[in-house]
Amino acid sequence: MAQSPGRARICKHPAGVTYEAENASSGVPELDAVLGGLYWGDNVVWEAEDAGAVEPFYWAVASNAPGYSYAGYVTVSREPEDVRRSYPGLGVIDARPGRPLGNPARLVREIRDVCSSHQRDLLLFDPIEAMAASWGVDAALGFFAASCPLLLELGAIAYWSLAPAELPQHVRREIEATTQCVLALGEGRLRIVKAEGRTFGVQGSVFRCGLANGRPRLEPAPAAARLGAALRAVRIQRNLSQSDLARLAGVSPSAVSQAERGHRGLSLETLLDLTARLNITLDELLRGEVKPGYRLARRHDPHRRADGRPLALLDDPETGVRAYLLRLPPRTHGELGLAHKGIEVVAVAVGLVQVVLSTGRPVLRQGEAVLVERGSILSCRNLSDGEAMLFWILRDEVGPAREG
């Protein structure tokens, strides 16, 4: 029997990695171990020129269908009976041409209706290039741009797929920028292109990919394979040919081709010259991406903590920045209870809040903020008749004091 993908439990990867899985499962233990499972609301885009390579991963997550409130497949091209044979237990949302849901706008409304009436949902989609063939490229991109944040808001897990060569580059870039996870498949390898909210080092991870009894099996790829996947990713991102990259690296196109296939590496001197010409660091090259310049902390459902203390939204030791969400019931007082040395900011999103400082007690209305340079914030009092919501942001002068 499939275990509920949303039940809090401790999962163990065969290599010994453990994680607490209130997250949803991808159906692939090795992938769950490195991602920490899927956040509710994750849109996962699989990139593969061979659609057949994605099918086992779709099947793996669909095998957990009994654990979801609703699990369905959105088809714009496949016959519903074919879908039911491939994914027993999934409902079918028929959006083929000529059907009532064959219009992208109507399909978005249907997705909202279906997922709004349930708690934990799973949707698998036909390839995005099939949507482009049915509706046109711009309409398919518009559908994705509307559906992706909607599914995030509703907390549904969504699986999408695309064949990069069949879509214009600007479409692929827009999809990659909008979604939460991008996983690339090819030449027996899986590479994590994007994984928002995961720890440093997850993005850029490369695995050998195979099948065991029809199920995907992953294992860490050797260094040459990781370098090859990273080189190819950077080359495609920069819209360079293998010959272009070879000229930048000062090697032959054959050497680049062999390096991308993982058959041989490149010398450290060559890699350093290449990163200088690409204006990226060696670390960025090896991860196969240019740093986006931001870090996103993910949450399933950011309600108040049971003990009433602030809920940590972001805690980044590298920059010393922390952010907390605090909700206060009407006419109540909240102790913040965290030691801190450095600048603090309280911004009120909802309500009328008095901030109790060691040097004063200012009152803030909705949309106002206070910056504290000296002293500290002791507590906050909700002066309004409704719930107050505020953000508490800290910049540490030294190593951050952790929550107890």
Secondary structure, 3 states (H helix, E strand, C coil): CCCCCCCCCEEECCCCCEEECCCECCCCHHHHHHHCCECCCCEEEEECCCHHHHHHHHHHHHCCHHHCCEEEEEECCCCHHHHHHHCCCCEEEECCCCCCCCCHHHHHHHHHHHHHCCCCEEEEECCHHHHHHHHCHHHHHHHHHHHHHHHHHHCCEEEEEECHHHCCHHHHHHHHHHCCEEEEEECCEEEEEEECCCCCCCCCCEEEEEEECCEEEEEECCHHHHHHHHHHHHHHHCCCCHHHHHHHHCCCHHHHHHHHCCCCCCCHHHHHHHHHHHCCCHHHHHCCCCCCCCCCCCCCCCCCCCCCCCEEEEEECCCCEEEEEEEECCCCEEECCCCCCEEEEEEEEECCEEEEECCCCCEECCCCEEEECCCCEEEEEECCCCCEEEEEEEEECCCCCCCC
